[in-house]
């Protein structure tokens, strides 16, 4: 997993989030959230790729929550 604080749209992103360990998924989520924050401040709106990644991460967290019940 990368040590960057944010994940740009050009950076690699896992194809299958279900294969990512919980801790790495949380790091990835933090990186994408930081990128979203940066894009809002710098550009006034998020990059569509960053939005898709954020949505995919939310979906994966929801799936994991369902399986842990």
N, CA, C and O atoms as CSV, one atom per row, in Angstrom:
chain,resi,resn,atom,element,x,y,z
A,1,UNK,N,N,0.855,-1.181,0.000
A,1,UNK,CA,C,0.000,0.000,0.000
A,1,UNK,C,C,0.893,1.235,0.000
A,1,UNK,O,O,1.933,1.265,0.658
A,2,UNK,N,N,0.483,2.226,-0.729
A,2,UNK,CA,C,1.259,3.456,-0.846
A,2,UNK,C,C,1.271,4.249,0.460
A,2,UNK,O,O,0.350,4.133,1.269
A,3,UNK,N,N,2.305,5.047,0.660
A,3,UNK,CA,C,2.435,5.856,1.871
A,3,UNK,C,C,1.959,7.291,1.651
A,3,UNK,O,O,2.119,8.137,2.531
A,4,UNK,N,N,1.380,7.567,0.494
A,4,UNK,CA,C,0.912,8.914,0.196
A,4,UNK,C,C,-0.269,9.294,1.093
A,4,UNK,O,O,-1.024,8.433,1.546
A,5,UNK,N,N,-0.412,10.589,1.337
A,5,UNK,CA,C,-1.530,11.054,2.153
A,5,UNK,C,C,-2.825,11.168,1.366
A,5,UNK,O,O,-3.910,11.162,1.946
A,6,UNK,N,N,-2.714,11.271,0.045
A,6,UNK,CA,C,-3.916,11.303,-0.777
A,6,UNK,C,C,-3.679,10.488,-2.039
A,6,UNK,O,O,-2.535,10.207,-2.395
A,7,UNK,N,N,-4.753,10.110,-2.712
A,7,UNK,CA,C,-4.682,9.245,-3.878
A,7,UNK,C,C,-5.276,9.992,-5.064
A,7,UNK,O,O,-6.490,10.182,-5.135
A,8,UNK,N,N,-4.428,10.415,-5.992
A,8,UNK,CA,C,-4.902,11.155,-7.157
A,8,UNK,C,C,-5.637,10.217,-8.109
A,8,UNK,O,O,-5.464,9.000,-8.032
A,9,UNK,N,N,-6.449,10.764,-8.997
A,9,UNK,CA,C,-7.158,9.926,-9.965
A,9,UNK,C,C,-6.214,9.102,-10.847
A,9,UNK,O,O,-6.605,8.061,-11.376
A,10,UNK,N,N,-4.985,9.565,-11.002
A,10,UNK,CA,C,-4.017,8.848,-11.835
A,10,UNK,C,C,-3.343,7.693,-11.091
A,10,UNK,O,O,-2.774,6.803,-11.723
A,11,UNK,N,N,-3.399,7.700,-9.769
A,11,UNK,CA,C,-2.782,6.636,-8.976
A,11,UNK,C,C,-3.567,5.337,-9.124
A,11,UNK,O,O,-4.769,5.338,-9.390
A,12,UNK,N,N,-2.848,4.228,-8.943
A,12,UNK,CA,C,-3.497,2.919,-9.022
A,12,UNK,C,C,-4.537,2.763,-7.920
A,12,UNK,O,O,-4.399,3.293,-6.818
A,13,UNK,N,N,-5.587,2.013,-8.262
A,13,UNK,CA,C,-6.673,1.735,-7.335
A,13,UNK,C,C,-7.050,0.269,-7.519
A,13,UNK,O,O,-7.141,-0.195,-8.656
A,14,UNK,N,N,-7.271,-0.473,-6.439
A,14,UNK,CA,C,-7.579,-1.897,-6.572
A,14,UNK,C,C,-8.826,-2.161,-7.411
A,14,UNK,O,O,-9.833,-1.464,-7.289
A,15,UNK,N,N,-8.740,-3.170,-8.253
A,15,UNK,CA,C,-9.891,-3.573,-9.072
A,15,UNK,C,C,-10.998,-4.178,-8.216
A,15,UNK,O,O,-12.182,-3.921,-8.436
A,16,UNK,N,N,-10.597,-4.979,-7.243
A,16,UNK,CA,C,-11.561,-5.688,-6.403
A,16,UNK,C,C,-11.313,-5.322,-4.937
A,16,UNK,O,O,-10.387,-5.831,-4.306
A,17,UNK,N,N,-12.142,-4.446,-4.417
A,17,UNK,CA,C,-11.961,-3.997,-3.040
A,17,UNK,C,C,-12.227,-5.099,-2.020
A,17,UNK,O,O,-11.768,-5.009,-0.881
A,18,UNK,N,N,-12.954,-6.124,-2.409
A,18,UNK,CA,C,-13.241,-7.208,-1.470
A,18,UNK,C,C,-11.981,-7.986,-1.111
A,18,UNK,O,O,-11.965,-8.705,-0.112
A,19,UNK,N,N,-10.935,-7.854,-1.904
A,19,UNK,CA,C,-9.678,-8.548,-1.638
A,19,UNK,C,C,-8.717,-7.725,-0.774
A,19,UNK,O,O,-7.645,-8.205,-0.403
A,20,UNK,N,N,-9.100,-6.495,-0.459
A,20,UNK,CA,C,-8.241,-5.597,0.320
A,20,UNK,C,C,-8.491,-5.827,1.813
A,20,UNK,O,O,-9.637,-5.887,2.260
A,21,UNK,N,N,-7.421,-5.952,2.560
A,21,UNK,CA,C,-7.523,-6.129,4.013
A,21,UNK,C,C,-8.209,-4.912,4.644
A,21,UNK,O,O,-8.137,-3.805,4.109
A,22,UNK,N,N,-8.873,-5.126,5.782
A,22,UNK,CA,C,-9.611,-4.054,6.454
A,22,UNK,C,C,-8.739,-2.820,6.707
A,22,UNK,O,O,-9.137,-1.696,6.398
A,23,UNK,N,N,-7.570,-3.037,7.262
A,23,UNK,CA,C,-6.686,-1.908,7.590
A,23,UNK,C,C,-6.298,-1.141,6.327
A,23,UNK,O,O,-6.306,0.090,6.323
A,24,UNK,N,N,-5.957,-1.859,5.257
A,24,UNK,CA,C,-5.576,-1.207,4.009
A,24,UNK,C,C,-6.763,-0.481,3.377
A,24,UNK,O,O,-6.597,0.560,2.741
A,25,UNK,N,N,-7.947,-1.033,3.555
A,25,UNK,CA,C,-9.146,-0.377,3.027
A,25,UNK,C,C,-9.390,0.950,3.756
A,25,UNK,O,O,-9.784,1.938,3.137
A,26,UNK,N,N,-9.156,0.965,5.049
A,26,UNK,CA,C,-9.313,2.194,5.813
A,26,UNK,C,C,-8.291,3.247,5.387
A,26,UNK,O,O,-8.614,4.431,5.298
A,27,UNK,N,N,-7.066,2.813,5.125
A,27,UNK,CA,C,-6.035,3.739,4.644
A,27,UNK,C,C,-6.439,4.279,3.276
A,27,UNK,O,O,-6.335,5.480,3.026
A,28,UNK,N,N,-6.891,3.411,2.406
A,28,UNK,CA,C,-7.326,3.811,1.074
A,28,UNK,C,C,-8.475,4.815,1.154
A,28,UNK,O,O,-8.499,5.802,0.419
A,29,UNK,N,N,-9.413,4.556,2.043
A,29,UNK,CA,C,-10.540,5.468,2.234
A,29,UNK,C,C,-10.056,6.842,2.697
A,29,UNK,O,O,-10.546,7.867,2.223
A,30,UNK,N,N,-9.110,6.863,3.607
A,30,UNK,CA,C,-8.557,8.123,4.090
A,30,UNK,C,C,-7.854,8.881,2.962
A,30,UNK,O,O,-7.994,10.099,2.849
A,31,UNK,N,N,-7.108,8.169,2.140
A,31,UNK,CA,C,-6.407,8.805,1.022
A,31,UNK,C,C,-7.396,9.409,0.020
A,31,UNK,O,O,-7.196,10.522,-0.466
A,32,UNK,N,N,-8.453,8.671,-0.279
A,32,UNK,CA,C,-9.458,9.167,-1.229
A,32,UNK,C,C,-10.195,10.361,-0.625
A,32,UNK,O,O,-10.469,11.332,-1.330
A,33,UNK,N,N,-10.518,10.306,0.653
A,33,UNK,CA,C,-11.196,11.430,1.303
A,33,UNK,C,C,-10.323,12.678,1.276
A,33,UNK,O,O,-10.817,13.773,1.011
A,34,UNK,N,N,-9.047,12.525,1.545
A,34,UNK,CA,C,-8.124,13.673,1.484
A,34,UNK,C,C,-8.056,14.243,0.077
A,34,UNK,O,O,-7.998,15.459,-0.106
A,35,UNK,N,N,-8.064,13.358,-0.922
A,35,UNK,CA,C,-8.047,13.818,-2.307
A,35,UNK,C,C,-9.321,14.583,-2.633
A,35,UNK,O,O,-9.271,15.622,-3.291
A,36,UNK,N,N,-10.459,14.078,-2.179
A,36,UNK,CA,C,-11.728,14.789,-2.387
A,36,UNK,C,C,-11.671,16.187,-1.771
A,36,UNK,O,O,-12.051,17.172,-2.404
A,37,UNK,N,N,-11.196,16.259,-0.544
A,37,UNK,CA,C,-11.075,17.551,0.126
A,37,UNK,C,C,-10.181,18.494,-0.673
A,37,UNK,O,O,-10.509,19.666,-0.860
A,38,UNK,N,N,-9.052,17.975,-1.140
A,38,UNK,CA,C,-8.115,18.788,-1.934
A,38,UNK,C,C,-8.782,19.290,-3.218
A,38,UNK,O,O,-8.642,20.461,-3.574
A,39,UNK,N,N,-9.494,18.420,-3.899
A,39,UNK,CA,C,-10.137,18.807,-5.159
A,39,UNK,C,C,-11.207,19.870,-4.935
A,39,UNK,O,O,-11.333,20.794,-5.738
A,40,UNK,N,N,-11.969,19.753,-3.870
A,40,UNK,CA,C,-12.975,20.776,-3.579
A,40,UNK,C,C,-12.322,22.136,-3.336
A,40,UNK,O,O,-12.813,23.159,-3.815
A,41,UNK,N,N,-11.223,22.145,-2.598
A,41,UNK,CA,C,-10.539,23.403,-2.288
A,41,UNK,C,C,-9.835,23.956,-3.528
A,41,UNK,O,O,-9.971,25.139,-3.841
A,42,UNK,N,N,-9.091,23.116,-4.226
A,42,UNK,CA,C,-8.277,23.575,-5.354
A,42,UNK,C,C,-9.086,23.818,-6.622
A,42,UNK,O,O,-8.826,24.770,-7.357
A,43,UNK,N,N,-10.079,22.947,-6.878
A,43,UNK,CA,C,-10.802,23.011,-8.154
A,43,UNK,C,C,-12.264,23.414,-8.023
A,43,UNK,O,O,-12.916,23.717,-9.022
A,44,UNK,N,N,-12.778,23.420,-6.816
A,44,UNK,CA,C,-14.177,23.763,-6.604
A,44,UNK,C,C,-15.133,22.604,-6.773
A,44,UNK,O,O,-16.313,22.718,-6.443
A,45,UNK,N,N,-14.638,21.488,-7.284
A,45,UNK,CA,C,-15.455,20.289,-7.459
A,45,UNK,C,C,-14.539,19.068,-7.563
A,45,UNK,O,O,-13.370,19.193,-7.928
A,46,UNK,N,N,-15.068,17.901,-7.245
A,46,UNK,CA,C,-14.227,16.703,-7.289
A,46,UNK,C,C,-14.078,16.159,-8.705
A,46,UNK,O,O,-14.927,16.380,-9.569
A,47,UNK,N,N,-12.996,15.453,-8.918
A,47,UNK,CA,C,-12.790,14.718,-10.155
A,47,UNK,C,C,-13.759,13.535,-10.155
A,47,UNK,O,O,-13.922,12.887,-9.122
A,48,UNK,N,N,-14.404,13.237,-11.283
A,48,UNK,CA,C,-15.337,12.099,-11.308
A,48,UNK,C,C,-14.708,10.780,-10.866
A,48,UNK,O,O,-15.372,9.973,-10.214
A,49,UNK,N,N,-13.437,10.547,-11.209
A,49,UNK,CA,C,-12.774,9.303,-10.799
A,49,UNK,C,C,-12.671,9.222,-9.276
A,49,UNK,O,O,-12.884,8.159,-8.692
A,50,UNK,N,N,-12.348,10.331,-8.644
A,50,UNK,CA,C,-12.257,10.350,-7.181
A,50,UNK,C,C,-13.631,10.090,-6.569
A,50,UNK,O,O,-13.743,9.372,-5.575
A,51,UNK,N,N,-14.665,10.663,-7.151
A,51,UNK,CA,C,-16.033,10.420,-6.664
A,51,UNK,C,C,-16.408,8.947,-6.800
A,51,UNK,O,O,-16.986,8.369,-5.880
A,52,UNK,N,N,-16.082,8.335,-7.943
A,52,UNK,CA,C,-16.382,6.917,-8.140
A,52,UNK,C,C,-15.661,6.061,-7.111
A,52,UNK,O,O,-16.236,5.121,-6.563
A,53,UNK,N,N,-14.408,6.386,-6.854
A,53,UNK,CA,C,-13.631,5.632,-5.870
A,53,UNK,C,C,-14.239,5.763,-4.478
A,53,UNK,O,O,-14.327,4.788,-3.733
A,54,UNK,N,N,-14.650,6.961,-4.142
A,54,UNK,CA,C,-15.279,7.204,-2.839
A,54,UNK,C,C,-16.563,6.377,-2.713
A,54,UNK,O,O,-16.817,5.762,-1.677
A,55,UNK,N,N,-17.349,6.372,-3.758
A,55,UNK,CA,C,-18.587,5.594,-3.769
A,55,UNK,C,C,-18.280,4.101,-3.633
A,55,UNK,O,O,-18.924,3.402,-2.850
A,56,UNK,N,N,-17.293,3.612,-4.398
A,56,UNK,CA,C,-16.937,2.192,-4.326
A,56,UNK,C,C,-16.476,1.797,-2.924
A,56,UNK,O,O,-16.821,0.723,-2.432
A,57,UNK,N,N,-15.708,2.652,-2.296
A,57,UNK,CA,C,-15.257,2.384,-0.933
A,57,UNK,C,C,-16.431,2.339,0.036
A,57,UNK,O,O,-16.500,1.452,0.886
A,58,UNK,N,N,-17.356,3.289,-0.086
A,58,UNK,CA,C,-18.545,3.283,0.774
A,58,UNK,C,C,-19.340,1.996,0.605
A,58,UNK,O,O,-19.815,1.415,1.581
A,59,UNK,N,N,-19.479,1.557,-0.641
A,59,UNK,CA,C,-20.207,0.313,-0.914
A,59,UNK,C,C,-19.505,-0.885,-0.271
A,59,UNK,O,O,-20.159,-1.755,0.304
A,60,UNK,N,N,-18.188,-0.929,-0.368
A,60,UNK,CA,C,-17.441,-2.040,0.225
A,60,UNK,C,C,-17.568,-2.037,1.747
A,60,UNK,O,O,-17.737,-3.092,2.357
A,61,UNK,N,N,-17.489,-0.868,2.356
A,61,UNK,CA,C,-17.671,-0.795,3.808
A,61,UNK,C,C,-19.077,-1.264,4.198
A,61,UNK,O,O,-19.243,-1.960,5.199
A,62,UNK,N,N,-20.073,-0.890,3.420
A,62,UNK,CA,C,-21.444,-1.315,3.705
A,62,UNK,C,C,-21.581,-2.833,3.605
A,62,UNK,O,O,-22.225,-3.462,4.444
A,63,UNK,N,N,-20.970,-3.414,2.575
A,63,UNK,CA,C,-20.995,-4.866,2.413
A,63,UNK,C,C,-20.323,-5.573,3.580
A,63,UNK,O,O,-20.826,-6.581,4.075
A,64,UNK,N,N,-19.203,-5.051,4.012
A,64,UNK,CA,C,-18.501,-5.663,5.126
A,64,UNK,C,C,-19.307,-5.542,6.420
A,64,UNK,O,O,-19.309,-6.457,7.243
A,65,UNK,N,N,-19.985,-4.418,6.594
A,65,UNK,CA,C,-20.824,-4.250,7.775
A,65,UNK,C,C,-21.955,-5.265,7.768
A,65,UNK,O,O,-22.279,-5.829,8.813
A,66,UNK,N,N,-22.562,-5.510,6.614
A,66,UNK,CA,C,-23.643,-6.481,6.502
A,66,UNK,C,C,-23.158,-7.884,6.852
A,66,UNK,O,O,-23.855,-8.634,7.535
A,67,UNK,N,N,-21.965,-8.235,6.384
A,67,UNK,CA,C,-21.426,-9.583,6.616
A,67,UNK,C,C,-21.028,-9.780,8.088
A,67,UNK,O,O,-20.997,-10.908,8.580
A,68,UNK,N,N,-20.731,-8.695,8.771
A,68,UNK,CA,C,-20.296,-8.841,10.168
A,68,UNK,C,C,-21.466,-8.905,11.146
A,68,UNK,O,O,-21.272,-9.191,12.327
A,69,UNK,N,N,-22.662,-8.643,10.665
A,69,UNK,CA,C,-23.853,-8.704,11.550
A,69,UNK,C,C,-24.240,-10.109,11.877
A,69,UNK,O,O,-25.210,-10.329,12.602
